[in-house]
Amino acid sequence: MFNVGDVVRNVAANIVGEVVEIDGDTVYIEQENGAEVDFAASTLVLESAFQARHSGGVQEEAHAYDDTYQTVIDNLYPAMLEVGQVAHAKVPTVPGVTPKKWDELSALQKLNVISDVTDTPVKNWIDASKPGAKPSLSTLQLSLLADHQKGQK
């Protein structure tokens, strides 16, 4: 489970610390400020696992298509990018995790946000960006922006 020296988090209490002792199911952790607290082991997670899950990082295999995602993002209308930025700004924060700003997101992360808010799979965006695609990227964006504006009224 945990070992002395592991950095763990109690998510509910938003407390992070280093494991200094384990006594049965009780784990004693020392916080950065020197305070020592204890929790049941079942209420703790490894900090590295927590950060990996909530940091919004991109899995390594996804990097194989970075150029493709960037090409789509580069060809989106400013209004479509704004739809993504507004949606990203509304994402609830997770205690203990510093949210990334829009400009810090990878092209895939931006495309995922835009895909979620428009209910359009990433594959559709990629397909529409190819030469001769039906619908073209321009047509796809215009129809989605029109739908988005109707939904705001």
N, C-alpha and C positions, 0 to 999 in steps of 0.2 A: 504494500500500500504506500505509505510514506516513510521517508528516512530522515534522520537528523540531518539538517542542512538544506533540505528541500524548501523552496519558497512556495507557500500555499496561500489560498484565498478562501475566506468564508464569504460567499457571494451575497447572502442575505444581509450580513452586517457590513459588507464592503470593507473587510479587514484583510490586510495582506501581511504576512510575516514569515520568518524563517523558523522551521521546526527545530526546537531545542531539546525536546524530550517527548517520548511517547510512553504512555502508561495504559496498557490495554487499549480501549477504544478512545481514550482521551489523548489529544495531541496538544502539546503546549507550544505556542509560537511566540516569537519575539518580534514586535513591530519595529519599524524603522526608528520610531521615537524612543525605543528601549522598553516600552511597556510589554509585559508578558500576559497573554491571555490563553485560555484553553477552550477547545471545541471538541465535540465528538468527531471522530475521523470521518464519519459518513456525511458531515456537513461541509467538508473541505474538498477543494480541487487544486491540482497543481496550477500555479500561476502561469507557467508556460503554456499549458493546455488551454487555460481560460483566454489568454491573450491571443493565441493562435485562432481560437474559435471566434473571437469577437473583434479582431483587429481589421477584418475586411481584407486580409491579404489574399493574394492570388496564388493558386497552386502552381507549382513549377511547370507541370505539363501544359498549362494554359499559355505559357510564354511562347510556345511554338507558333502561335497565331497572332502575336502582338502587332505585326505589321498590318494584318488584315483588319483587326479591330481599330487600329489607329487610322487607317484609311477611311473607314466608315465614319469615325468621329470627325475627322478632318473635313468630310464632305457633308456634315449635317448643317442645317440652317441654324443661325444663332437662336432663333425662337425655339427650335427643338432642343438645343442645348440648355436653354433657360428652363424648359419644362423639367429636364433632368436635374438641374441645379436646385430648383424650388423643391422638388420631391426629396432630394438628398438632404436639404436643410431641415425638412420636417421629420426625418427619421429619429425616433426616440433614442436617447443616449443610454448606454449601459454603464451603470456605476463602475468606476475604476478603469474605464476605457476611454481614452481621448479620441473622439471621432476625427476622422480625416476630413479635411476640407475638400471641396470639389476639385480644386487644382492639384491636390495630392493623389487623387484616384488615378488608377491606370485606365487606359482606354477601355479595357474589358469591364472594369468596375463601372465606368460611366455608362457604357452601353447596357450593362445589366440594370442600372437604375432606370434608364430611359425605356428599356424593354418592359420593366415591371410597371411603370406608370402608364405606358401606352398599351399594355397587354399584347405586346408584339414580340414573339420570340427573337432572340439574337440571330438565329439562322435566317430569319426573314430580312433582317437589316443587312446581313452579309450578302444574301442572294440579290437583294435590290441594288446593291452597290456595284454589281458586276456589269460590264458592258452589255447592252442589249436586254437587260433584265426587264421582266414584266411582273409587277410594276417596277418602274425605275425608282431609285432612291428619292428623287424629287417628288414623284407622284405619291409614294408611300408617306413621305413627310407631310405633304400638303393635306392629304386625307386625314392623317392622325392629328395634325394641328387643328383642322376644322372640327374634328370630333372632340378634341380637348377643349376648344373654346365653347362648344355647345354644352359640354358637361359643367362648365364653370358658371353658366347662366342660371 
